Amino acid sequence: MKLLLLTLAVLLLLSQLTPGDTQRCWNLRGKCNKRCSRNARVYVYCTNGKLCCVKPKYQPKERPWQFAVPGSLQPGKYR
């Protein structure tokens, strides 16, 4: 009986110590997977070659390209 309890205790401890989560990426907001879910997007690859899947709430906002024009190069202004 003691051997059975010892075995169960060791198995329980080992199950807690083994890593069950995948590698993190994208500033700890993404997960490295072979495939991403429908709503997750891929922005970079992980160091292990898998895709870095980022959930929508952590994805950067889509913005149109904006180019800043320095003040000296604006039309109508001359030196």
A tleap script that builds the chain and sets N, CA, C and O, in Angstrom:
source leaprc.protein.ff14SB
mol = sequence {
  NMET LYS LEU LEU LEU LEU THR LEU ALA VAL
  LEU LEU LEU LEU SER GLN LEU THR PRO GLY
  ASP THR GLN ARG CYS TRP ASN LEU ARG GLY
  LYS CYS ASN LYS ARG CYS SER ARG ASN ALA
  ARG VAL TYR VAL TYR CYS THR ASN GLY LYS
  LEU CYS CYS VAL LYS PRO LYS TYR GLN PRO
  LYS GLU ARG PRO TRP GLN PHE ALA VAL PRO
  GLY SER LEU GLN PRO GLY LYS TYR CARG
}
set mol.1.N position { 0.820 -1.199 0.000 }
set mol.1.CA position { 0.000 0.000 0.000 }
set mol.1.C position { 0.863 1.260 0.000 }
set mol.1.O position { 0.560 2.239 -0.682 }
set mol.2.N position { 1.954 1.214 0.787 }
set mol.2.CA position { 2.847 2.366 0.830 }
set mol.2.C position { 3.505 2.597 -0.530 }
set mol.2.O position { 3.704 3.736 -0.953 }
set mol.3.N position { 3.837 1.503 -1.199 }
set mol.3.CA position { 4.461 1.617 -2.515 }
set mol.3.C position { 3.499 2.254 -3.522 }
set mol.3.O position { 3.911 3.060 -4.356 }
set mol.4.N position { 2.246 1.898 -3.441 }
set mol.4.CA position { 1.237 2.480 -4.320 }
set mol.4.C position { 1.092 3.983 -4.076 }
set mol.4.O position { 1.031 4.761 -5.028 }
set mol.5.N position { 1.036 4.390 -2.819 }
set mol.5.CA position { 0.929 5.813 -2.489 }
set mol.5.C position { 2.170 6.584 -2.929 }
set mol.5.O position { 2.066 7.708 -3.421 }
set mol.6.N position { 3.341 5.978 -2.752 }
set mol.6.CA position { 4.579 6.618 -3.184 }
set mol.6.C position { 4.603 6.782 -4.701 }
set mol.6.O position { 5.002 7.830 -5.209 }
set mol.7.N position { 4.180 5.757 -5.414 }
set mol.7.CA position { 4.126 5.818 -6.876 }
set mol.7.C position { 3.161 6.902 -7.344 }
set mol.7.O position { 3.485 7.666 -8.253 }
set mol.8.N position { 1.996 6.975 -6.742 }
set mol.8.CA position { 1.024 8.013 -7.108 }
set mol.8.C position { 1.556 9.413 -6.810 }
set mol.8.O position { 1.342 10.338 -7.593 }
set mol.9.N position { 2.241 9.569 -5.692 }
set mol.9.CA position { 2.806 10.870 -5.334 }
set mol.9.C position { 3.875 11.294 -6.337 }
set mol.9.O position { 3.930 12.456 -6.739 }
set mol.10.N position { 4.723 10.351 -6.740 }
set mol.10.CA position { 5.777 10.657 -7.717 }
set mol.10.C position { 5.163 11.004 -9.070 }
set mol.10.O position { 5.598 11.960 -9.712 }
set mol.11.N position { 4.176 10.257 -9.507 }
set mol.11.CA position { 3.521 10.543 -10.786 }
set mol.11.C position { 2.818 11.896 -10.766 }
set mol.11.O position { 2.854 12.630 -11.754 }
set mol.12.N position { 2.195 12.220 -9.670 }
set mol.12.CA position { 1.541 13.518 -9.541 }
set mol.12.C position { 2.565 14.645 -9.596 }
set mol.12.O position { 2.333 15.665 -10.244 }
set mol.13.N position { 3.682 14.466 -8.926 }
set mol.13.CA position { 4.737 15.471 -8.935 }
set mol.13.C position { 5.325 15.631 -10.333 }
set mol.13.O position { 5.545 16.756 -10.782 }
set mol.14.N position { 5.579 14.535 -11.018 }
set mol.14.CA position { 6.136 14.599 -12.369 }
set mol.14.C position { 5.170 15.250 -13.353 }
set mol.14.O position { 5.601 15.958 -14.262 }
set mol.15.N position { 3.891 15.023 -13.186 }
set mol.15.CA position { 2.921 15.635 -14.098 }
set mol.15.C position { 2.882 17.149 -13.919 }
set mol.15.O position { 2.565 17.875 -14.862 }
set mol.16.N position { 3.198 17.629 -12.729 }
set mol.16.CA position { 3.229 19.067 -12.479 }
set mol.16.C position { 4.521 19.698 -12.979 }
set mol.16.O position { 4.527 20.883 -13.313 }
set mol.17.N position { 5.600 18.954 -13.041 }
set mol.17.CA position { 6.894 19.501 -13.417 }
set mol.17.C position { 7.133 19.517 -14.916 }
set mol.17.O position { 7.946 20.309 -15.393 }
set mol.18.N position { 6.458 18.675 -15.666 }
set mol.18.CA position { 6.684 18.628 -17.105 }
set mol.18.C position { 6.024 19.826 -17.771 }
set mol.18.O position { 4.898 20.184 -17.426 }
set mol.19.N position { 6.713 20.449 -18.722 }
set mol.19.CA position { 6.128 21.615 -19.377 }
set mol.19.C position { 4.973 21.203 -20.280 }
set mol.19.O position { 5.142 20.378 -21.177 }
set mol.20.N position { 3.817 21.773 -20.042 }
set mol.20.CA position { 2.655 21.438 -20.847 }
set mol.20.C position { 2.304 22.527 -21.837 }
set mol.20.O position { 1.514 22.305 -22.754 }
set mol.21.N position { 2.885 23.704 -21.660 }
set mol.21.CA position { 2.567 24.828 -22.522 }
set mol.21.C position { 3.592 24.920 -23.643 }
set mol.21.O position { 4.706 24.411 -23.524 }
set mol.22.N position { 3.208 25.567 -24.716 }
set mol.22.CA position { 4.109 25.740 -25.844 }
set mol.22.C position { 5.025 26.928 -25.601 }
set mol.22.O position { 4.832 27.695 -24.657 }
set mol.23.N position { 6.012 27.069 -26.454 }
set mol.23.CA position { 6.948 28.183 -26.356 }
set mol.23.C position { 6.227 29.497 -26.652 }
set mol.23.O position { 5.331 29.532 -27.495 }
set mol.24.N position { 6.606 30.571 -25.972 }
set mol.24.CA position { 5.964 31.871 -26.147 }
set mol.24.C position { 6.775 32.725 -27.118 }
set mol.24.O position { 7.983 32.538 -27.264 }
set mol.25.N position { 6.097 33.665 -27.780 }
set mol.25.CA position { 6.744 34.565 -28.728 }
set mol.25.C position { 5.982 35.883 -28.757 }
set mol.25.O position { 5.045 36.073 -27.981 }
set mol.26.N position { 6.376 36.795 -29.644 }
set mol.26.CA position { 5.713 38.089 -29.834 }
set mol.26.C position { 5.526 38.797 -28.498 }
set mol.26.O position { 4.412 39.155 -28.115 }
set mol.27.N position { 6.641 38.988 -27.801 }
set mol.27.CA position { 6.648 39.665 -26.503 }
set mol.27.C position { 5.727 38.953 -25.502 }
set mol.27.O position { 4.988 39.591 -24.753 }
set mol.28.N position { 5.790 37.631 -25.510 }
set mol.28.CA position { 5.014 36.745 -24.626 }
set mol.28.C position { 3.511 36.816 -24.861 }
set mol.28.O position { 2.741 36.413 -23.989 }
set mol.29.N position { 3.076 37.312 -26.005 }
set mol.29.CA position { 1.648 37.389 -26.304 }
set mol.29.C position { 1.218 36.386 -27.361 }
set mol.29.O position { 0.025 36.268 -27.643 }
set mol.30.N position { 2.146 35.673 -27.943 }
set mol.30.CA position { 1.827 34.659 -28.940 }
set mol.30.C position { 2.349 33.298 -28.504 }
set mol.30.O position { 3.116 33.191 -27.547 }
set mol.31.N position { 1.925 32.261 -29.214 }
set mol.31.CA position { 2.373 30.899 -28.926 }
set mol.31.C position { 2.927 30.277 -30.194 }
set mol.31.O position { 2.420 30.518 -31.290 }
set mol.32.N position { 3.960 29.482 -30.039 }
set mol.32.CA position { 4.578 28.793 -31.168 }
set mol.32.C position { 3.828 27.489 -31.432 }
set mol.32.O position { 3.788 26.604 -30.577 }
set mol.33.N position { 3.238 27.376 -32.612 }
set mol.33.CA position { 2.472 26.189 -32.994 }
set mol.33.C position { 2.792 25.810 -34.432 }
set mol.33.O position { 3.339 26.607 -35.194 }
set mol.34.N position { 2.440 24.575 -34.790 }
set mol.34.CA position { 2.594 24.153 -36.179 }
set mol.34.C position { 1.559 24.831 -37.065 }
set mol.34.O position { 1.849 25.190 -38.206 }
set mol.35.N position { 0.343 25.006 -36.533 }
set mol.35.CA position { -0.738 25.684 -37.254 }
set mol.35.C position { -1.439 26.635 -36.300 }
set mol.35.O position { -1.511 26.386 -35.096 }
set mol.36.N position { -1.953 27.725 -36.851 }
set mol.36.CA position { -2.673 28.703 -36.029 }
set mol.36.C position { -4.176 28.487 -36.167 }
set mol.36.O position { -4.643 27.925 -37.158 }
set mol.37.N position { -4.921 28.934 -35.173 }
set mol.37.CA position { -6.380 28.863 -35.257 }
set mol.37.C position { -6.875 29.877 -36.286 }
set mol.37.O position { -6.091 30.668 -36.810 }
set mol.38.N position { -8.161 29.853 -36.570 }
set mol.38.CA position { -8.717 30.730 -37.608 }
set mol.38.C position { -8.492 32.210 -37.342 }
set mol.38.O position { -8.141 32.961 -38.251 }
set mol.39.N position { -8.693 32.628 -36.101 }
set mol.39.CA position { -8.610 34.053 -35.817 }
set mol.39.C position { -7.196 34.513 -35.464 }
set mol.39.O position { -6.946 35.718 -35.420 }
set mol.40.N position { -6.276 33.605 -35.215 }
set mol.40.CA position { -4.899 33.989 -34.897 }
set mol.40.C position { -4.139 34.299 -36.184 }
set mol.40.O position { -4.417 33.728 -37.239 }
set mol.41.N position { -3.181 35.206 -36.078 }
set mol.41.CA position { -2.369 35.583 -37.235 }
set mol.41.C position { -0.907 35.261 -36.983 }
set mol.41.O position { -0.464 35.139 -35.841 }
set mol.42.N position { -0.170 35.126 -38.073 }
set mol.42.CA position { 1.262 34.865 -37.995 }
set mol.42.C position { 1.999 36.141 -38.372 }
set mol.42.O position { 1.765 36.699 -39.444 }
set mol.43.N position { 2.888 36.608 -37.499 }
set mol.43.CA position { 3.693 37.790 -37.795 }
set mol.43.C position { 5.167 37.451 -37.927 }
set mol.43.O position { 5.878 38.067 -38.721 }
set mol.44.N position { 5.626 36.483 -37.160 }
set mol.44.CA position { 7.029 36.074 -37.195 }
set mol.44.C position { 7.090 34.556 -37.024 }
set mol.44.O position { 6.084 33.906 -36.737 }
set mol.45.N position { 8.274 34.016 -37.204 }
set mol.45.CA position { 8.507 32.604 -36.935 }
set mol.45.C position { 9.252 32.474 -35.616 }
set mol.45.O position { 10.037 33.347 -35.247 }
set mol.46.N position { 9.003 31.395 -34.922 }
set mol.46.CA position { 9.683 31.132 -33.656 }
set mol.46.C position { 11.078 30.578 -33.929 }
set mol.46.O position { 11.398 30.191 -35.053 }
set mol.47.N position { 11.894 30.546 -32.890 }
set mol.47.CA position { 13.261 30.040 -33.043 }
set mol.47.C position { 13.288 28.553 -33.368 }
set mol.47.O position { 14.269 28.057 -33.923 }
set mol.48.N position { 12.214 27.835 -33.026 }
set mol.48.CA position { 12.161 26.404 -33.324 }
set mol.48.C position { 11.556 26.125 -34.707 }
set mol.48.O position { 11.324 24.967 -35.054 }
set mol.49.N position { 11.299 27.173 -35.496 }
set mol.49.CA position { 10.788 27.010 -36.853 }
set mol.49.C position { 9.279 26.963 -36.960 }
set mol.49.O position { 8.745 26.889 -38.067 }
set mol.50.N position { 8.574 27.005 -35.835 }
set mol.50.CA position { 7.113 26.980 -35.863 }
set mol.50.C position { 6.572 28.391 -36.060 }
set mol.50.O position { 7.321 29.366 -36.023 }
set mol.51.N position { 5.262 28.485 -36.270 }
set mol.51.CA position { 4.614 29.777 -36.467 }
set mol.51.C position { 4.318 30.437 -35.127 }
set mol.51.O position { 3.953 29.760 -34.165 }
set mol.52.N position { 4.474 31.748 -35.061 }
set mol.52.CA position { 4.112 32.495 -33.857 }
set mol.52.C position { 2.674 32.965 -34.041 }
set mol.52.O position { 2.426 33.924 -34.772 }
set mol.53.N position { 1.729 32.304 -33.389 }
set mol.53.CA position { 0.301 32.599 -33.528 }
set mol.53.C position { -0.113 33.637 -32.491 }
set mol.53.O position { 0.054 33.429 -31.289 }
set mol.54.N position { -0.660 34.764 -32.973 }
set mol.54.CA position { -1.047 35.867 -32.096 }
set mol.54.C position { -2.557 36.023 -32.144 }
set mol.54.O position { -3.137 36.144 -33.223 }
set mol.55.N position { -3.205 36.021 -30.965 }
set mol.55.CA position { -4.654 36.182 -30.884 }
set mol.55.C position { -5.054 37.603 -31.271 }
set mol.55.O position { -4.240 38.521 -31.171 }
set mol.56.N position { -6.307 37.796 -31.715 }
set mol.56.CA position { -6.753 39.117 -32.182 }
set mol.56.C position { -6.588 40.237 -31.162 }
set mol.56.O position { -6.277 41.364 -31.544 }
set mol.57.N position { -6.787 39.962 -29.883 }
set mol.57.CA position { -6.699 41.052 -28.908 }
set mol.57.C position { -5.270 41.552 -28.730 }
set mol.57.O position { -5.065 42.641 -28.194 }
set mol.58.N position { -4.278 40.778 -29.168 }
set mol.58.CA position { -2.884 41.201 -29.074 }
set mol.58.C position { -2.305 41.618 -30.419 }
set mol.58.O position { -1.136 41.998 -30.490 }
set mol.59.N position { -3.093 41.558 -31.486 }
set mol.59.CA position { -2.588 41.919 -32.801 }
set mol.59.C position { -2.499 43.434 -32.932 }
set mol.59.O position { -3.346 44.156 -32.406 }
set mol.60.N position { -1.471 43.919 -33.636 }
set mol.60.CA position { -1.370 45.368 -33.821 }
set mol.60.C position { -2.511 45.883 -34.689 }
set mol.60.O position { -3.011 45.171 -35.559 }
set mol.61.N position { -2.908 47.100 -34.449 }
set mol.61.CA position { -3.996 47.717 -35.206 }
set mol.61.C position { -3.535 48.000 -36.632 }
set mol.61.O position { -2.409 48.441 -36.859 }
set mol.62.N position { -4.419 47.739 -37.583 }
set mol.62.CA position { -4.117 48.012 -38.985 }
set mol.62.C position { -4.222 49.514 -39.229 }
set mol.62.O position { -5.252 50.119 -38.932 }
set mol.63.N position { -3.175 50.112 -39.763 }
set mol.63.CA position { -3.183 51.543 -40.071 }
set mol.63.C position { -2.702 51.738 -41.498 }
set mol.63.O position { -1.835 51.004 -41.973 }
set mol.64.N position { -3.261 52.723 -42.178 }
set mol.64.CA position { -2.732 53.019 -43.513 }
set mol.64.C position { -1.331 53.610 -43.373 }
set mol.64.O position { -0.992 54.204 -42.349 }
set mol.65.N position { -0.541 53.441 -44.397 }
set mol.65.CA position { 0.823 53.969 -44.363 }
set mol.65.C position { 0.778 55.484 -44.268 }
set mol.65.O position { 0.053 56.148 -45.009 }
set mol.66.N position { 1.557 56.012 -43.355 }
set mol.66.CA position { 1.653 57.454 -43.197 }
set mol.66.C position { 3.118 57.841 -43.326 }
set mol.66.O position { 3.989 57.258 -42.680 }
set mol.67.N position { 3.372 58.822 -44.163 }
set mol.67.CA position { 4.730 59.293 -44.352 }
set mol.67.C position { 4.844 60.703 -43.796 }
set mol.67.O position { 4.059 61.582 -44.151 }
set mol.68.N position { 5.802 60.913 -42.941 }
set mol.68.CA position { 6.023 62.241 -42.373 }
set mol.68.C position { 6.912 63.032 -43.318 }
set mol.68.O position { 7.961 62.554 -43.748 }
set mol.69.N position { 6.485 64.234 -43.634 }
set mol.69.CA position { 7.260 65.111 -44.504 }
set mol.69.C position { 7.924 66.153 -43.617 }
set mol.69.O position { 7.234 66.876 -42.898 }
set mol.70.N position { 9.247 66.246 -43.652 }
set mol.70.CA position { 9.916 67.259 -42.840 }
set mol.70.C position { 9.445 68.660 -43.219 }
set mol.70.O position { 9.070 68.905 -44.366 }
set mol.71.N position { 9.464 69.575 -42.256 }
set mol.71.CA position { 8.971 70.938 -42.475 }
set mol.71.C position { 9.674 71.663 -43.603 }
set mol.71.O position { 9.046 72.456 -44.304 }
set mol.72.N position { 10.965 71.415 -43.800 }
set mol.72.CA position { 11.703 72.130 -44.849 }
set mol.72.C position { 11.368 71.612 -46.243 }
set mol.72.O position { 11.687 72.274 -47.231 }
set mol.73.N position { 10.739 70.455 -46.350 }
set mol.73.CA position { 10.428 69.889 -47.660 }
set mol.73.C position { 8.956 70.019 -48.032 }
set mol.73.O position { 8.546 69.530 -49.084 }
set mol.74.N position { 8.163 70.661 -47.201 }
set mol.74.CA position { 6.753 70.809 -47.517 }
set mol.74.C position { 6.584 71.767 -48.685 }
set mol.74.O position { 7.348 72.725 -48.804 }
set mol.75.N position { 5.600 71.532 -49.552 }
set mol.75.CA position { 5.388 72.411 -50.696 }
set mol.75.C position { 5.057 73.835 -50.242 }
set mol.75.O position { 4.325 74.034 -49.272 }
set mol.76.N position { 5.595 74.802 -50.945 }
set mol.76.CA position { 5.306 76.201 -50.658 }
set mol.76.C position { 6.246 76.827 -49.654 }
set mol.76.O position { 6.198 78.039 -49.444 }
set mol.77.N position { 7.092 76.046 -49.033 }
set mol.77.CA position { 8.044 76.606 -48.074 }
set mol.77.C position { 9.440 76.521 -48.668 }
set mol.77.O position { 9.879 75.462 -49.119 }
set mol.78.N position { 10.119 77.640 -48.661 }
set mol.78.CA position { 11.471 77.690 -49.205 }
set mol.78.C position { 12.406 78.241 -48.146 }
set mol.78.O position { 11.983 78.945 -47.229 }
set mol.79.N position { 13.655 77.919 -48.282 }
set mol.79.CA position { 14.653 78.436 -47.340 }
set mol.79.C position { 15.089 79.806 -47.705 }
set mol.79.O position { 15.926 80.391 -47.018 }
savepdb mol mol.pdb
quit
